[in-house]
């Protein structure tokens, strides 16, 4: 569970969380910890992508980048869905190797607005 950061923020408009966002950093920190526990490699994991927030939901789409050797990098497509509840933000679902159908599955499974996955939100 993520701390109660941004619990008071509304996010009634789809908003992109910028690289310097504290909320983005906290959410990705929790995601990295989850990815690390599933990985047999103990390399540093870096997330490179975009994050949107809308009406109590956050969505990350990008790459999970790990250093397999001293100078070699490995990358995989990563998506994560977060939900805000009264105690803070939680990871609802994520995938480190996904197909585009994943997003429509999340809309149905979690009854969330497909607008969360849209393009060109206002930056924050």
Secondary structure by P-SEA (a helix, b strand, c coil): cccccccccccccccccccccaaaaaaaaaaaaaaaaacccccbbbbbbbbbbcccbbbbbccccccccccbbbbbbbbbbbbbccccccccccccccccaaaaaaaaaccccccccccccccc
